Amino acid sequence: MNLLLIFDKNFTINKTKLSDFFKQKAFQYIDITIHEKNIKLKERFISNPSSFNKIKNSFDNIKYYDKVFIFTDKQYEDNYFFHTQENLVICSFYGWKYFTNLSKSNGIIYFIVDVLALEIDPSFRHQKITGCIYDFLWDKTGIDTGMRNSIFCESCQTRLNKTLVDEKKSFFKELEILMDELSISSTKNRDILLENNEEITFSASDINITNETILVSNLINKLNSDTIILDKNTEFWDNKQMSRFIESILLKLPLPALYFDVSNPKKWQIVDGANRLNSLQKFIIEQNFNLTNLEFLKKLNGKSYQQLDGVYKRVIDETAMITYQVGVQTPKAVRDSIVNRINNKRGIK
């Protein structure tokens, strides 16, 4: 599929890096051309069909492409992100900073994938925000979730698998490659173009990490007060794994350290340790599972937190866990790099 990307006069984007991004992919089915000169959309608001007709009259070569994307900061009359007329798509980034803190580069990739996904199957749109590329995004703040998740949800995947022929399956795979890179970059709060073209460097003096021993009882308080929030999209341990962790506490075994990004002191971001914290929340706060498959304290199998003797509860409450906290003084690029290094090294969530 031959795509032409055109940018409005005041739309800021590094065309060279965007071009390099697509060249590195060497796709077989998606071929991107970036128009050298920017255009000027003279109307205050984008409208359909008026704006589309004016552009088509100005650019005769539009007809030679399967899809032509125009990116602008101007607003649609109906405030949508984009409309399509035949092979022309106009994407509006009006109010972008109010919907997400991610770069417009990420948004460009998202809109391209979104439109091409509709080429594969235009029959369905989610009316609620799910993180699936087929979300309609009535609520425009859903664009942030869409870029960070950047997935075909299970139901859409099932629907597509039933209808895709061989060539479209290969085209679909190329979209998935773009979506995977978009999700990885967006989750790191990174510009997808910088992710592929620039290396982050920093000196030791830029890093501010403190360590502090925190009692489990204090961690419970932070979970209760939403100072620490668990991401519900994480694939957490099952009951057996959570039970073994609780058993490790009761046996006073050494526990791995927890890592937090505390650049916002009111909302600690979990860098490493979500499974351990989720185990504490499920067992102590929510009390929605009983201990099972314990290796040494077999007499406690089947017991909930409430059913434990007071001595066991005190052991849990008074257990001190080592935490490492990445402080607010640490530059954001450094914090992101620390997050990636810890998670990639440990492979632990």
C-alpha positions in Angstrom: 0.0 0.0 0.0 1.5 3.3 -1.1 1.1 6.1 1.4 1.9 9.8 1.1 2.4 11.9 4.2 1.8 15.7 4.0 2.2 18.2 6.8 0.4 21.5 7.4 2.7 24.5 7.5 2.9 25.0 11.2 2.9 21.3 12.2 6.2 20.4 13.9 7.7 17.1 13.0 11.2 15.8 12.1 10.6 14.5 8.6 14.1 13.0 8.3 13.7 10.9 11.4 10.2 9.9 10.4 11.5 8.8 7.0 14.4 6.9 8.6 11.9 5.2 10.9 10.0 3.7 8.1 13.1 2.9 6.0 14.5 0.8 8.8 11.3 -1.3 8.7 11.8 -2.3 5.1 8.2 -3.3 4.9 6.9 -5.3 1.9 3.3 -4.1 1.9 3.5 -0.6 3.4 5.5 2.0 1.4 5.7 5.5 2.8 6.6 8.7 0.9 6.9 12.0 2.8 6.0 15.1 0.9 9.0 17.5 0.9 7.1 20.7 1.1 4.5 21.6 3.8 1.1 22.9 2.7 -1.0 25.6 4.2 -4.6 24.9 5.2 -6.1 28.3 5.0 -9.5 27.6 6.7 -9.8 28.2 10.4 -11.6 24.8 10.8 -11.4 21.6 8.8 -14.6 20.6 7.3 -15.8 17.6 5.3 -16.2 17.8 2.3 -15.0 21.4 1.8 -11.4 21.1 3.0 -11.0 17.7 1.3 -12.2 19.1 -2.1 -9.8 22.1 -1.9 -6.8 19.8 -1.2 -7.7 17.5 -4.0 -8.0 20.4 -6.4 -4.5 21.6 -5.3 -2.7 18.3 -5.5 -3.2 16.3 -8.6 -0.7 13.6 -7.6 -3.0 12.5 -4.7 -4.7 10.1 -7.0 -1.6 8.1 -7.5 -1.4 6.9 -3.9 -3.6 4.4 -2.0 -3.8 6.7 1.0 -2.8 10.3 1.5 -2.5 11.6 5.1 -2.4 15.2 6.0 -1.5 16.1 9.5 -2.5 19.5 11.0 -3.0 21.2 14.3 -6.2 22.8 13.1 -9.5 21.7 14.5 -12.3 19.8 12.8 -15.8 21.5 13.0 -17.0 18.3 14.7 -13.8 18.1 16.8 -13.0 14.5 15.5 -9.4 13.3 15.2 -9.7 12.5 11.5 -12.1 12.0 8.6 -11.6 10.1 5.4 -12.8 10.9 1.9 -11.9 8.3 -0.7 -8.1 8.0 -0.4 -7.6 11.2 1.5 -7.3 11.4 5.3 -6.9 14.6 7.3 -5.7 14.1 10.9 -6.2 16.8 13.5 -3.9 17.2 16.5 -5.9 20.1 17.9 -5.6 20.2 21.7 -3.1 17.3 21.7 -1.4 18.4 24.9 -4.7 18.1 26.8 -5.2 14.5 25.8 -1.8 13.0 26.3 1.8 13.9 27.2 3.1 11.7 24.4 4.7 13.2 21.3 2.9 13.9 18.0 5.3 11.4 16.4 3.6 8.6 18.3 0.2 10.1 17.3 1.2 10.0 13.6 2.1 6.3 13.8 -1.2 5.6 15.7 -3.4 7.3 13.2 -1.7 5.6 10.3 -2.2 2.2 11.9 -5.8 3.1 12.8 -6.7 4.1 9.3 -5.0 1.0 7.8 -6.7 -1.3 10.3 -10.0 0.1 9.0 -8.9 -0.8 5.5 -8.6 -4.4 6.7 -12.0 -4.4 8.4 -14.2 -1.3 8.5 -17.2 -3.1 10.0 -16.5 -2.5 13.7 -15.6 0.2 16.2 -15.5 -0.1 20.1 -17.7 2.6 21.5 -15.8 2.6 24.9 -12.1 3.0 25.5 -10.5 -0.4 25.5 -7.0 0.3 24.2 -7.8 -1.6 21.0 -6.9 0.1 17.7 -10.6 -0.2 16.8 -11.7 2.2 19.6 -13.8 5.0 18.1 -12.5 7.5 20.7 -15.6 9.5 21.4 -13.6 10.5 24.4 -10.4 11.9 22.9 -8.4 11.3 26.1 -8.6 7.6 25.0 -5.8 8.4 22.5 -3.3 8.1 25.4 -4.5 4.6 26.4 -4.6 3.7 22.7 -1.0 4.5 22.1 0.2 2.9 25.3 -1.7 -0.3 24.7 -1.7 -0.3 20.9 -3.3 -3.7 20.5 -5.9 -5.6 18.6 -8.1 -6.8 21.4 -8.9 -10.5 21.7 -12.4 -10.2 20.1 -11.1 -8.1 17.2 -8.2 -10.5 16.7 -10.6 -13.4 16.6 -12.9 -11.6 14.1 -9.9 -10.7 11.8 -8.4 -14.2 11.9 -11.7 -15.5 10.4 -11.6 -13.1 7.5 -8.0 -12.4 6.6 -6.6 -13.9 3.4 -2.9 -14.6 3.0 -1.9 -11.1 1.6 -3.9 -9.3 4.2 -2.4 -11.5 6.9 1.1 -10.3 5.9 -0.1 -6.7 5.8 -1.7 -7.2 9.3 1.7 -8.4 10.6 3.3 -5.2 9.5 0.7 -3.2 11.3 1.4 -5.3 14.4 5.1 -4.4 14.2 4.3 -0.7 14.2 1.9 -1.2 17.1 4.4 -3.1 19.1 7.0 -0.4 18.7 4.4 2.3 19.4 3.3 0.6 22.6 6.9 0.1 23.9 7.8 3.7 23.2 4.6 5.1 24.6 4.8 3.0 27.8 8.2 4.5 28.4 6.8 8.0 27.7 9.3 8.2 24.8 9.0 9.7 21.3 9.0 6.7 19.0 11.4 8.5 16.6 13.9 9.1 19.4 13.5 5.6 20.5 14.9 4.4 17.2 17.4 7.1 16.5 18.9 8.6 19.6 20.9 7.1 22.5 20.3 8.5 25.9 23.5 9.3 27.8 23.9 10.6 31.3 26.5 10.9 34.1 26.4 9.4 37.6 25.7 12.9 39.0 22.3 12.9 37.3 21.1 9.9 39.2 19.3 10.4 42.5 18.3 7.0 44.0 17.8 6.6 47.7 17.2 3.4 49.6 14.8 3.1 52.5 13.6 0.2 54.6 9.8 0.3 54.8 7.6 -2.0 57.0 4.9 -4.0 55.3 2.4 -2.2 57.4 3.5 1.1 55.9 3.3 -0.3 52.4 -0.2 -1.4 53.1 -1.1 2.1 54.2 0.3 3.5 50.9 -1.7 0.9 48.9 -4.8 1.8 50.9 -4.3 5.5 50.3 -3.6 5.0 46.6 -0.1 6.4 47.0 1.0 3.2 45.3 -1.4 2.1 42.5 -1.2 -1.3 40.9 -1.7 -1.4 37.1 -4.7 -3.7 36.6 -3.4 -4.6 33.1 -0.4 -6.4 34.6 -0.4 -10.2 34.5 -0.1 -11.0 38.2 1.0 -14.1 40.0 -1.6 -16.9 40.7 -2.6 -17.9 44.2 0.1 -20.5 44.6 2.9 -17.9 43.7 1.3 -15.3 46.0 1.1 -17.9 48.8 4.7 -18.8 48.5 5.6 -15.1 48.7 3.6 -14.7 51.9 5.3 -17.9 53.2 8.7 -16.3 52.6 7.7 -13.4 54.7 6.4 -15.6 57.5 9.7 -17.6 57.4 11.7 -14.3 57.5 13.5 -15.2 54.3 15.5 -12.5 52.4 13.1 -10.6 50.0 14.0 -8.9 46.8 14.1 -5.1 46.9 11.2 -2.9 45.6 11.9 -0.1 43.1 9.7 3.0 42.8 9.8 6.2 40.8 8.8 8.8 43.4 9.2 11.9 41.2 5.5 12.5 42.2 5.6 11.9 45.9 1.8 11.5 46.0 1.8 8.8 43.3 4.6 6.2 43.5 5.2 4.4 40.2 6.2 0.8 40.6 9.3 0.0 38.7 9.9 -3.4 40.0 7.9 -5.4 42.6 4.3 -5.2 41.3 3.7 -8.9 42.0 4.9 -8.7 45.6 2.8 -5.6 46.2 -0.2 -7.2 44.6 0.2 -10.3 46.8 0.1 -8.0 49.9 -2.9 -6.2 48.6 -4.9 -9.4 47.7 -4.0 -11.2 50.9 -4.2 -8.4 53.5 -6.4 -5.6 52.1 -8.8 -7.4 49.8 -8.5 -10.8 51.6 -9.8 -12.5 48.5 -7.5 -15.6 48.5 -6.4 -18.2 51.1 -2.9 -19.6 51.4 -2.3 -22.7 49.3 0.5 -25.1 48.3 2.8 -23.9 51.1 6.1 -25.7 51.1 7.0 -25.5 54.8 4.1 -24.0 56.8 1.6 -26.5 55.6 -0.6 -26.1 58.6 -1.5 -22.6 57.3 -2.9 -23.9 54.0 -6.5 -22.8 53.5 -6.2 -19.9 55.9 -7.0 -16.3 55.0 -5.2 -13.3 56.6 -8.0 -12.8 59.0 -7.7 -16.5 60.2 -4.0 -16.2 61.0 -2.8 -16.2 64.6 -1.8 -12.8 65.9 1.9 -13.8 66.0 1.8 -14.4 62.2 0.1 -11.1 61.5 2.7 -9.3 63.5 5.5 -11.0 61.5 3.9 -9.8 58.3 3.2 -6.2 59.6 6.7 -5.8 61.0 8.6 -7.3 58.1 11.0 -4.6 56.7 11.4 -4.5 52.9 14.2 -2.7 51.2 13.1 -0.1 48.7 15.0 2.0 46.1 13.4 5.3 45.2 14.2 7.2 42.1 13.8 10.9 43.1 12.3 13.9 41.4 15.7 15.5 40.8 16.6 12.7 38.4 16.0 13.8 34.7 13.0 12.1 33.1 15.2 10.5 30.4 17.4 9.0 33.1 14.3 7.8 35.0 13.0 6.1 31.9 16.4 4.4 31.3 16.6 3.2 34.9 13.1 1.7 34.5 14.1 -0.1 31.3 17.4 -1.4 32.7 15.8 -2.8 35.9 13.0 -4.5 34.1 15.1 -5.8 31.3 17.7 -7.1 33.6 15.4 -8.8 36.1 12.5 -9.8 33.8 10.4 -9.2 36.9 7.1 -7.2 37.1 
